[in-house]
């Protein structure tokens, strides 16, 4: 199935492509790598991306976001991936903010989504399986736990 973008989505694609070409050269990526910066990305560039509305693509307008959809996010992520841009779009926007939006309480959405949309807050999705093979407190294999009946 061919994906046909709307005029607005094509404009978003061009904007993202031009942004990446102008603001995130391969030289910048190599400098981040070589400096071994513990952050691993530019907070300044992340703020610019948030001003463009990208950090709030999936955040509803009522929480300060753009209220767009997955297609618009895909368009931006594709261009960021093309340029190897390391800023936390995937972790913060798709995984973190979507987990809060879809599974959080109203209080949690009100607390976390507006600062994500403005670029002030970074999120990450942390997930631990119920019967993990590893003990997260010791980083060692946990003893085998039999599955509960009906689980």
MODELLER restraints for C-alpha pairs under 7 A, 6 or more apart:
rsr = mdl.restraints
at = mdl.atoms
rsr.add(forms.Gaussian(group=physical.xy_distance, feature=features.Distance(at['CA:9:A'], at['CA:72:A']), mean=6.21, stdev=0.5))
rsr.add(forms.Gaussian(group=physical.xy_distance, feature=features.Distance(at['CA:13:A'], at['CA:75:A']), mean=5.68, stdev=0.5))
rsr.add(forms.Gaussian(group=physical.xy_distance, feature=features.Distance(at['CA:13:A'], at['CA:76:A']), mean=6.28, stdev=0.5))
rsr.add(forms.Gaussian(group=physical.xy_distance, feature=features.Distance(at['CA:16:A'], at['CA:76:A']), mean=5.90, stdev=0.5))
rsr.add(forms.Gaussian(group=physical.xy_distance, feature=features.Distance(at['CA:16:A'], at['CA:79:A']), mean=6.04, stdev=0.5))
rsr.add(forms.Gaussian(group=physical.xy_distance, feature=features.Distance(at['CA:17:A'], at['CA:79:A']), mean=5.54, stdev=0.5))
rsr.add(forms.Gaussian(group=physical.xy_distance, feature=features.Distance(at['CA:20:A'], at['CA:80:A']), mean=6.64, stdev=0.5))
rsr.add(forms.Gaussian(group=physical.xy_distance, feature=features.Distance(at['CA:20:A'], at['CA:83:A']), mean=6.15, stdev=0.5))
rsr.add(forms.Gaussian(group=physical.xy_distance, feature=features.Distance(at['CA:24:A'], at['CA:85:A']), mean=6.61, stdev=0.5))
rsr.add(forms.Gaussian(group=physical.xy_distance, feature=features.Distance(at['CA:32:A'], at['CA:40:A']), mean=6.19, stdev=0.5))
rsr.add(forms.Gaussian(group=physical.xy_distance, feature=features.Distance(at['CA:32:A'], at['CA:41:A']), mean=6.87, stdev=0.5))
rsr.add(forms.Gaussian(group=physical.xy_distance, feature=features.Distance(at['CA:41:A'], at['CA:86:A']), mean=5.72, stdev=0.5))
rsr.add(forms.Gaussian(group=physical.xy_distance, feature=features.Distance(at['CA:41:A'], at['CA:87:A']), mean=5.35, stdev=0.5))
rsr.add(forms.Gaussian(group=physical.xy_distance, feature=features.Distance(at['CA:42:A'], at['CA:87:A']), mean=6.88, stdev=0.5))
rsr.add(forms.Gaussian(group=physical.xy_distance, feature=features.Distance(at['CA:46:A'], at['CA:87:A']), mean=6.20, stdev=0.5))
rsr.add(forms.Gaussian(group=physical.xy_distance, feature=features.Distance(at['CA:46:A'], at['CA:119:A']), mean=6.75, stdev=0.5))
rsr.add(forms.Gaussian(group=physical.xy_distance, feature=features.Distance(at['CA:47:A'], at['CA:119:A']), mean=5.52, stdev=0.5))
rsr.add(forms.Gaussian(group=physical.xy_distance, feature=features.Distance(at['CA:49:A'], at['CA:55:A']), mean=6.75, stdev=0.5))
rsr.add(forms.Gaussian(group=physical.xy_distance, feature=features.Distance(at['CA:50:A'], at['CA:117:A']), mean=6.57, stdev=0.5))
rsr.add(forms.Gaussian(group=physical.xy_distance, feature=features.Distance(at['CA:50:A'], at['CA:118:A']), mean=5.63, stdev=0.5))
rsr.add(forms.Gaussian(group=physical.xy_distance, feature=features.Distance(at['CA:50:A'], at['CA:119:A']), mean=4.98, stdev=0.5))
rsr.add(forms.Gaussian(group=physical.xy_distance, feature=features.Distance(at['CA:51:A'], at['CA:118:A']), mean=6.99, stdev=0.5))
rsr.add(forms.Gaussian(group=physical.xy_distance, feature=features.Distance(at['CA:53:A'], at['CA:66:A']), mean=6.46, stdev=0.5))
rsr.add(forms.Gaussian(group=physical.xy_distance, feature=features.Distance(at['CA:55:A'], at['CA:89:A']), mean=6.84, stdev=0.5))
rsr.add(forms.Gaussian(group=physical.xy_distance, feature=features.Distance(at['CA:55:A'], at['CA:93:A']), mean=5.89, stdev=0.5))
rsr.add(forms.Gaussian(group=physical.xy_distance, feature=features.Distance(at['CA:55:A'], at['CA:116:A']), mean=6.39, stdev=0.5))
rsr.add(forms.Gaussian(group=physical.xy_distance, feature=features.Distance(at['CA:55:A'], at['CA:117:A']), mean=4.92, stdev=0.5))
rsr.add(forms.Gaussian(group=physical.xy_distance, feature=features.Distance(at['CA:55:A'], at['CA:118:A']), mean=6.89, stdev=0.5))
rsr.add(forms.Gaussian(group=physical.xy_distance, feature=features.Distance(at['CA:55:A'], at['CA:119:A']), mean=6.17, stdev=0.5))
rsr.add(forms.Gaussian(group=physical.xy_distance, feature=features.Distance(at['CA:56:A'], at['CA:65:A']), mean=4.20, stdev=0.5))
rsr.add(forms.Gaussian(group=physical.xy_distance, feature=features.Distance(at['CA:56:A'], at['CA:66:A']), mean=5.46, stdev=0.5))
rsr.add(forms.Gaussian(group=physical.xy_distance, feature=features.Distance(at['CA:56:A'], at['CA:116:A']), mean=6.80, stdev=0.5))
rsr.add(forms.Gaussian(group=physical.xy_distance, feature=features.Distance(at['CA:56:A'], at['CA:117:A']), mean=3.94, stdev=0.5))
rsr.add(forms.Gaussian(group=physical.xy_distance, feature=features.Distance(at['CA:57:A'], at['CA:65:A']), mean=6.21, stdev=0.5))
rsr.add(forms.Gaussian(group=physical.xy_distance, feature=features.Distance(at['CA:57:A'], at['CA:66:A']), mean=5.02, stdev=0.5))
rsr.add(forms.Gaussian(group=physical.xy_distance, feature=features.Distance(at['CA:57:A'], at['CA:67:A']), mean=5.91, stdev=0.5))
rsr.add(forms.Gaussian(group=physical.xy_distance, feature=features.Distance(at['CA:57:A'], at['CA:68:A']), mean=5.25, stdev=0.5))
rsr.add(forms.Gaussian(group=physical.xy_distance, feature=features.Distance(at['CA:57:A'], at['CA:69:A']), mean=6.84, stdev=0.5))
rsr.add(forms.Gaussian(group=physical.xy_distance, feature=features.Distance(at['CA:57:A'], at['CA:73:A']), mean=6.37, stdev=0.5))
rsr.add(forms.Gaussian(group=physical.xy_distance, feature=features.Distance(at['CA:58:A'], at['CA:65:A']), mean=6.95, stdev=0.5))
rsr.add(forms.Gaussian(group=physical.xy_distance, feature=features.Distance(at['CA:58:A'], at['CA:66:A']), mean=6.71, stdev=0.5))
rsr.add(forms.Gaussian(group=physical.xy_distance, feature=features.Distance(at['CA:58:A'], at['CA:67:A']), mean=5.34, stdev=0.5))
rsr.add(forms.Gaussian(group=physical.xy_distance, feature=features.Distance(at['CA:58:A'], at['CA:68:A']), mean=5.41, stdev=0.5))
rsr.add(forms.Gaussian(group=physical.xy_distance, feature=features.Distance(at['CA:58:A'], at['CA:69:A']), mean=5.71, stdev=0.5))
rsr.add(forms.Gaussian(group=physical.xy_distance, feature=features.Distance(at['CA:59:A'], at['CA:65:A']), mean=4.46, stdev=0.5))
rsr.add(forms.Gaussian(group=physical.xy_distance, feature=features.Distance(at['CA:59:A'], at['CA:66:A']), mean=6.17, stdev=0.5))
rsr.add(forms.Gaussian(group=physical.xy_distance, feature=features.Distance(at['CA:59:A'], at['CA:67:A']), mean=5.25, stdev=0.5))
rsr.add(forms.Gaussian(group=physical.xy_distance, feature=features.Distance(at['CA:59:A'], at['CA:113:A']), mean=6.63, stdev=0.5))
rsr.add(forms.Gaussian(group=physical.xy_distance, feature=features.Distance(at['CA:59:A'], at['CA:117:A']), mean=6.64, stdev=0.5))
rsr.add(forms.Gaussian(group=physical.xy_distance, feature=features.Distance(at['CA:60:A'], at['CA:66:A']), mean=6.21, stdev=0.5))
rsr.add(forms.Gaussian(group=physical.xy_distance, feature=features.Distance(at['CA:60:A'], at['CA:67:A']), mean=4.09, stdev=0.5))
rsr.add(forms.Gaussian(group=physical.xy_distance, feature=features.Distance(at['CA:61:A'], at['CA:67:A']), mean=5.07, stdev=0.5))
rsr.add(forms.Gaussian(group=physical.xy_distance, feature=features.Distance(at['CA:63:A'], at['CA:110:A']), mean=6.63, stdev=0.5))
rsr.add(forms.Gaussian(group=physical.xy_distance, feature=features.Distance(at['CA:63:A'], at['CA:113:A']), mean=5.99, stdev=0.5))
rsr.add(forms.Gaussian(group=physical.xy_distance, feature=features.Distance(at['CA:63:A'], at['CA:114:A']), mean=5.06, stdev=0.5))
rsr.add(forms.Gaussian(group=physical.xy_distance, feature=features.Distance(at['CA:64:A'], at['CA:114:A']), mean=5.26, stdev=0.5))
rsr.add(forms.Gaussian(group=physical.xy_distance, feature=features.Distance(at['CA:64:A'], at['CA:117:A']), mean=6.15, stdev=0.5))
rsr.add(forms.Gaussian(group=physical.xy_distance, feature=features.Distance(at['CA:65:A'], at['CA:117:A']), mean=5.27, stdev=0.5))
rsr.add(forms.Gaussian(group=physical.xy_distance, feature=features.Distance(at['CA:91:A'], at['CA:123:A']), mean=6.47, stdev=0.5))
rsr.add(forms.Gaussian(group=physical.xy_distance, feature=features.Distance(at['CA:91:A'], at['CA:124:A']), mean=5.10, stdev=0.5))
rsr.add(forms.Gaussian(group=physical.xy_distance, feature=features.Distance(at['CA:91:A'], at['CA:125:A']), mean=6.87, stdev=0.5))
rsr.add(forms.Gaussian(group=physical.xy_distance, feature=features.Distance(at['CA:92:A'], at['CA:122:A']), mean=5.48, stdev=0.5))
rsr.add(forms.Gaussian(group=physical.xy_distance, feature=features.Distance(at['CA:92:A'], at['CA:123:A']), mean=4.46, stdev=0.5))
rsr.add(forms.Gaussian(group=physical.xy_distance, feature=features.Distance(at['CA:92:A'], at['CA:124:A']), mean=5.60, stdev=0.5))
rsr.add(forms.Gaussian(group=physical.xy_distance, feature=features.Distance(at['CA:95:A'], at['CA:124:A']), mean=6.61, stdev=0.5))
rsr.add(forms.Gaussian(group=physical.xy_distance, feature=features.Distance(at['CA:95:A'], at['CA:125:A']), mean=5.74, stdev=0.5))
rsr.add(forms.Gaussian(group=physical.xy_distance, feature=features.Distance(at['CA:96:A'], at['CA:123:A']), mean=4.94, stdev=0.5))
rsr.add(forms.Gaussian(group=physical.xy_distance, feature=features.Distance(at['CA:96:A'], at['CA:124:A']), mean=4.76, stdev=0.5))
rsr.add(forms.Gaussian(group=physical.xy_distance, feature=features.Distance(at['CA:96:A'], at['CA:125:A']), mean=4.93, stdev=0.5))
rsr.add(forms.Gaussian(group=physical.xy_distance, feature=features.Distance(at['CA:97:A'], at['CA:113:A']), mean=6.49, stdev=0.5))
rsr.add(forms.Gaussian(group=physical.xy_distance, feature=features.Distance(at['CA:97:A'], at['CA:123:A']), mean=6.81, stdev=0.5))
rsr.add(forms.Gaussian(group=physical.xy_distance, feature=features.Distance(at['CA:100:A'], at['CA:108:A']), mean=6.90, stdev=0.5))
rsr.add(forms.Gaussian(group=physical.xy_distance, feature=features.Distance(at['CA:100:A'], at['CA:109:A']), mean=6.03, stdev=0.5))
rsr.add(forms.Gaussian(group=physical.xy_distance, feature=features.Distance(at['CA:101:A'], at['CA:109:A']), mean=5.99, stdev=0.5))
rsr.add(forms.Gaussian(group=physical.xy_distance, feature=features.Distance(at['CA:115:A'], at['CA:121:A']), mean=5.18, stdev=0.5))
rsr.add(forms.Gaussian(group=physical.xy_distance, feature=features.Distance(at['CA:116:A'], at['CA:122:A']), mean=6.30, stdev=0.5))
rsr.add(forms.Gaussian(group=physical.xy_distance, feature=features.Distance(at['CA:131:A'], at['CA:145:A']), mean=6.80, stdev=0.5))
rsr.add(forms.Gaussian(group=physical.xy_distance, feature=features.Distance(at['CA:133:A'], at['CA:141:A']), mean=5.86, stdev=0.5))
rsr.add(forms.Gaussian(group=physical.xy_distance, feature=features.Distance(at['CA:133:A'], at['CA:142:A']), mean=5.70, stdev=0.5))
rsr.add(forms.Gaussian(group=physical.xy_distance, feature=features.Distance(at['CA:134:A'], at['CA:140:A']), mean=5.62, stdev=0.5))
rsr.add(forms.Gaussian(group=physical.xy_distance, feature=features.Distance(at['CA:134:A'], at['CA:141:A']), mean=4.27, stdev=0.5))
rsr.add(forms.Gaussian(group=physical.xy_distance, feature=features.Distance(at['CA:134:A'], at['CA:142:A']), mean=4.84, stdev=0.5))
rsr.add(forms.Gaussian(group=physical.xy_distance, feature=features.Distance(at['CA:135:A'], at['CA:141:A']), mean=5.76, stdev=0.5))
rsr.add(forms.Gaussian(group=physical.xy_distance, feature=features.Distance(at['CA:135:A'], at['CA:142:A']), mean=4.83, stdev=0.5))
